[in-house]
Amino acid sequence: MFDPPIDLSDLPGYQAAAGTRPTRTAFIGRCSTKDNQDPRSSIAGQLAEASVLLEPGEVFAAHFWDVESGMLGLDERSQASAEDYARLGVPVPRDGGLRELLEWADRGEIDRVACERIGRVARDTLASLQVEHYLKARGVSLECANEPRGGGMTSGQLELRRNAQVRAEIYRHELMEQSMRGQRQHAANGYRHGQPCYGYIAVVDPDAPPAANRFGGGRPKMRLALHPDQRRADTVAEVFRLRRNHRLGNGEIARELAAHLDRHPLDDGQVLWVARRVGRMLAQPKYSGYQVFNRRAARTGRDRSNPITDWVWSREQAHPAIVTLQEWYETQLVTARMRERQAPGWDRVNAAAAQRGIRLTTVRESDTHVLYEVGGRQFVLPRADLPAAVADEVIAFLGAGA
């Protein structure tokens, strides 16, 4: 349609010069965790589909694939070791995962990347876009076997690619929603989540049918039972008593336990009692006999606490209790008050005043003290930060004034 008016095929630059280096194409694949998909068949199948993108006689210059969730961010991908992958027995060579692929592109060792579909790169739209951009900036194309080939307009190809990325992310959220639904019901029925906490062991529930999976068989459902060493349950009860009755801090309780290891044994591999572990024990609601799920959002390594309103409790007590639910509740109140007292005194006073709608009015001040007025009453406080005991008195004073 736009050919020149005369034959220019004999001019230099009319077409690619003979002897141009052949394209170096790399394969990229991914399947979910080995418990959800069989990597041996999934990765091999993806490789076969992506092979249609090769030119006649061409072979892949390198193979990159991961067995992990496509919901992970780029900095969290390809974490497993080469030994872990070798044990899977996947009949496809592996030069690394997604992270190594990007390193090869950065060094200019590949020109093109081929995959079965864009969701195999990542299910998260942002992550797959980041990979596309990274490769494109280095002159490396990313092609998918399930996308039309053989000409066409870039805008149409881009529309198909972006629609596929959106569908992959929607599917990701559907999987998460379905998984969370199952996890909630699992916890509501009293079955174990995660490793047993100190003082308990996991036992198979003989009355529960195993959860079948796509490969047959299934994992037995587990419940918590008291550890056969009674000293461990006694240790948990003592930790709660020291906090609730004596207001001891985590470090003080840890030192008390360490001083009597004959009564407070450690788990295998533990060398001493530490404050952090005591804090986790004191916050654990499972000691009340209820199974509790979704206390923490620990996916992809970002561990944070969820609001109590998001916790999922079993419908009834699911295993033997070490402390009563009321004792656990009272312990949480004591812990909260202790944490409040660790905050700077003036921060606590200002927060208490704001909560009560009280305004602290300055009457006059010196280099060391300030005279305040609240509701017609006056009091003097130091300019420096307030000790915890003084902050307690001021907060009580504000409460009486309200």
Residue pairs with C-beta under 8 A, 6 or more apart in sequence:
8 14
9 15
22 55
22 58
23 55
23 58
23 111
23 112
24 61
24 109
24 110
24 111
24 112
25 53
25 54
25 58
25 60
25 61
25 110
25 111
25 112
25 113
25 114
26 60
26 61
26 62
26 63
26 64
26 95
26 101
26 104
26 110
26 112
26 113
26 114
27 46
27 47
27 50
27 60
27 62
27 63
27 64
27 65
27 113
27 114
27 115
28 64
28 65
28 98
28 101
28 113
28 114
28 115
28 120
28 121
29 42
29 43
29 46
29 47
29 50
29 63
29 64
29 65
29 66
29 92
29 115
29 116
29 120
30 65
30 66
30 67
30 68
30 70
30 98
30 120
30 121
30 122
31 37
31 39
31 42
31 43
31 46
31 65
31 67
31 120
32 67
32 68
32 69
32 70
33 67
33 68
33 69
34 67
34 88
35 213
36 214
38 215
39 67
39 88
39 90
40 88
40 89
40 90
40 91
43 65
43 67
43 90
43 92
44 90
44 91
44 92
45 116
46 65
46 115
46 116
46 120
47 60
47 63
47 92
49 116
49 145
49 146
50 114
50 115
50 116
50 145
51 60
51 114
52 145
53 114
53 143
53 145
53 149
54 60
54 114
60 114
61 109
61 110
62 95
62 101
62 104
62 109
62 110
63 92
63 93
63 94
63 95
64 94
64 95
64 96
64 97
64 98
64 100
64 101
64 104
65 90
65 92
65 94
65 97
66 77
66 78
66 80
66 97
66 98
67 80
67 85
67 88
67 90
68 77
68 78
68 79
68 80
69 123
70 119
70 120
70 121
70 122
70 123
70 124
70 127
70 168
70 172
71 123
71 124
71 172
71 176
71 299
71 300
72 122
72 124
72 127
72 300
73 124
73 127
73 300
74 98
74 99
74 102
74 122
74 127
74 130
74 131
76 300
76 301
77 97
77 98
77 99
77 122
78 96
78 97
78 98
78 99
78 100
82 94
85 94
95 104
96 103
96 104
98 121
98 122
98 131
101 110
101 113
102 131
102 134
102 135
104 110
105 113
105 134
105 135
105 138
105 140
106 138
108 138
110 140
111 139
111 140
111 141
112 140
112 141
112 142
112 143
113 135
113 140
113 141
113 142
113 143
114 143
114 144
114 145
115 121
115 142
115 143
115 144
115 145
116 144
116 145
116 146
117 144
117 145
117 146
117 164
117 168
118 128
118 144
118 161
118 164
118 165
118 168
119 128
119 164
119 165
119 167
119 168
119 171
121 127
121 128
121 131
121 142
122 128
122 131
122 168
123 168
123 169
123 171
123 172
124 169
124 172
125 165
125 166
125 168
125 169
128 165
128 168
129 165
131 142
132 142
135 141
135 142
136 142
143 149
144 161
144 164
146 164
147 157
147 160
147 161
147 164
148 157
148 160
183 193
183 293
183 294
183 312
184 293
184 294
184 312
186 193
186 221
186 293
187 193
187 291
187 292
187 293
187 294
187 312
187 313
187 314
188 312
188 313
188 314
188 315
189 314
189 315
189 318
190 223
190 291
190 314
190 315
190 316
190 317
190 318
190 319
191 205
191 208
191 221
191 222
191 223
191 291
191 318
192 202
192 221
192 222
192 223
192 224
192 291
193 291
193 293
196 202
196 224
197 224
197 281
197 284
197 286
197 287
198 232
198 235
198 236
198 267
198 277
198 281
199 226
199 227
199 232
199 233
199 235
199 236
199 287
199 322
200 224
200 225
200 226
200 227
200 286
200 319
201 224
201 225
201 226
201 227
201 228
202 222
202 223
202 224
202 225
203 222
203 223
203 224
203 225
204 220
204 221
204 222
205 220
205 221
205 222
205 223
208 220
208 221
209 221
210 217
210 218
210 219
210 220
210 221
211 218
211 219
211 221
212 218
213 219
223 318
223 319
224 286
224 291
224 318
224 319
224 320
225 319
225 320
226 233
226 319
226 320
226 322
227 233
229 265
231 263
231 264
231 265
232 265
233 322
234 263
235 257
235 263
235 264
235 265
236 281
236 287
236 322
236 323
237 322
237 323
238 257
238 264
239 253
239 257
239 278
239 281
239 282
240 282
240 287
240 323
240 327
240 328
240 331
242 248
242 252
242 253
242 256
243 253
243 282
243 331
243 334
243 335
244 327
244 330
244 331
244 334
247 334
247 338
248 256
249 275
249 338
250 275
250 276
250 278
250 279
250 282
251 275
251 278
253 275
253 278
254 272
254 273
254 274
254 275
254 277
254 278
255 273
257 264
257 273
257 278
258 264
258 272
258 273
264 273
266 272
266 273
281 287
282 331
282 335
283 332
283 335
285 292
285 295
285 311
285 313
285 328
286 292
286 319
287 321
287 322
287 323
287 328
288 317
288 321
288 323
288 324
288 325
288 327
288 328
289 317
289 318
289 319
289 320
289 321
289 322
289 325
290 313
290 314
290 316
290 317
290 318
290 325
291 313
291 314
291 318
291 319
292 311
292 312
292 313
292 314
293 311
293 312
294 306
294 310
294 311
294 312
295 305
295 306
295 311
296 303
296 304
296 305
296 306
297 303
297 304
297 305
297 306
298 304
323 331
340 348
341 348
341 388
341 391
341 392
342 388
344 385
344 386
345 385
345 386
345 387
345 388
345 390
345 391
346 385
346 386
346 391
348 391
348 395
349 360
349 386
349 391
349 394
349 395
349 398
350 360
352 394
352 395
352 398
352 399
353 359
353 360
353 398
356 398
356 399
356 402
357 402
358 374
358 375
358 398
358 401
358 402
359 374
360 372
360 373
360 374
361 372
361 373
361 374
362 370
362 371
362 372
363 371
363 372
363 373
363 378
364 370
364 371
365 371
365 383
367 383
368 382
368 383
368 384
369 380
369 381
369 382
369 383
370 380
370 381
370 382
370 383
371 378
371 379
371 380
372 378
372 379
372 380
372 381
374 397
374 398
374 401
375 401
377 401
379 394
379 397
381 390
381 394
386 394
